[in-house]
Every structure is written in C-alpha cells, then in structure tokens.
C-alpha cells in the first residue's frame, strides 16, 4: 500500500510538473529558430508575403522565422509536413485558399485540414488578376471569352499548381462562361511567366503581387481582377464580375500550426501578427503588392477557414473538377 501511495503521489507530482511546463515554455517562446513552411516555389506571391512577415517576426522576437519552400501538390506537401511536425510552435504553415480548396478537390488526402491544424492568425486578403500574353489578340474579358469560343481547345492557362486559387479561379471562369481552356500546372506561378510571355501558355489568373509586377512591366496584359468589385489601388482594372456577373475569387492568407500547439504559444503569435499589421512600414509593403491587412483572433481565423472550405467545396462541385 505504501508503494501504491508513493506511486500515486509521484504521478500527481508529474502531472503538476507537466501542467506547469506549458506556461514556462510559452514564456520563453521562441527560444530557437521557427520554420515556416510555404507550399509554393520561391519568388511567387505567397512567398513574397511570407518573407515580408517572417522578416518582421524575426526582428520582433529576436529569433529567425525561416521560410522553407515545400512546393508541390497545390501546397499539400507543405501542409502534410507541418501537420506531422511536433506541435510545439516551432513549425508553422502559411495558409491560403489552396488549403480550403484541397479539402474537396483532392479525394485521397492523408489529413483533414480543419481537424489537424490549429488556426493562429490571419494576415491579409488578396485578389487574383487575369493577365494574358501580349501575343493574344484580346484586350478585354469579353474579347477573351469570344476568342475562346471561336478557338476551342487552342487556349491554355497556367496555374501555380492543382488546388490553388489560381487554378480554381480559371475553372470557375470556365464553368461560368461555358468556354474551354487547357490547364498547365507549374510549381509556382513565377515559373509560369516565361511561358506566358512567349505565348506557349496564353494566360493565368495569378495572385496580384506577381501579376501586377509583370503587367506593370509590360510583360503581360491585365484584363481584370477576381474580386467582386474593382480592387482598391487599381481603379482602371475592371472586375471580371462586370462582364461575368457573380464571379468572385478573393484569397485569404494567414498562419496555422499543428493541432495540439499550446494555446499560449498560439496567442503569442497571434498578438505578434496583430502588432505587425499595425506597423505602418509593413502595412505599406503589403499594400504595395495589393494586399489588404485582415487581423483576426485565432477563433475568427478558424471560422474563416471553415467558411472558405465550404465555399470552395461548392465551386469544385460546380466546376466538376477533382484530383484523385
């Protein structure tokens, strides 16, 4: 009996030590570099936003937030890697529309994104922009639709991978206009632009940062944005919805962590991102690439991910696309 009482006392003591470990760990967080997994190639829009934010977080915490690109499978490789990492706050995932889309587009995922991740913080909202090769004889959304109808199967569109908002924006456009285009996926949109500029591929519905740089540089021609109204800062670029009523594809970007990450660490990160989105210099950099800062609590961000997942489930079904 004495042995049993001693063992029970030891278990109670161990539980107390473990319960006290989280606040101590959280108080010291981060005590070493944090890796931030990005599901796309360097140089693309997602990568640009992540590097802007990681620089701010590194300076804020005095520890490096290291961007690690794990391109492929529409961001699913990065997501699976993050989900399978220890839930200690030292592995984070850059979250975007691709994560909400993949839930219904991919039929055999090894994880359930909502179940297996902890929402941390929302960073910003961003539209996509439809740009075409300068060799294409079209200067408006309506002219593109007409061209595709009179030249069936002769127009191809690039994407940054299956399941990205870049991919699904084009599929939604196809479904809502009745046109046909051939999908050519790349491991990141930055890799697609040389082929668009040479007219090997005719167009892309890319995230605004990269598309804006390319269009302003005269490398491609901008036809429209995927937001329901014209995007702030681009009053001369029409919304596609002005030609195709009801068309909308606006991206969200933020941070998630593996399920089980201590809530204290989640809150530390959320507050830091909130502070970052009040920094005029950082906000100016996000605005410069077309982003609109959107700070949220972890619960609000989790609800946004759930809402976007349901929205894109309907779009995937409507467009009739899937990846097995």
Secondary structure, 3 states (H helix, E strand, C coil): CHHHHHHHHHHHHHHHHHHHHHHHHHHCCCCCCEEEEECCCCCCHHHHHHHHHHHHHHHHHCCCEEEEECCCHHHHHHHHHHHCCCCCCCEEEEECHHHHHHHHHECCCCCCHHHHEEEEEEEEEEEEEEEEECCCCCCCHHHHHHHHHHCCCCCEEEECCCCCHHHHHHHHHHHHHCCCCEEEECCCHHHCHHHHHCCCCCEEEEEHHHHHHHHHCCCEEEEEECCCCCCCCCCCCCEHHHCCCCCCCEEEEEEEEECCCCHHHHHHHHHHHHHHCCCHHHHHHHHHCCCEECCCCHHHHHHHHHHHHHHHHHHHHHHCCCEC
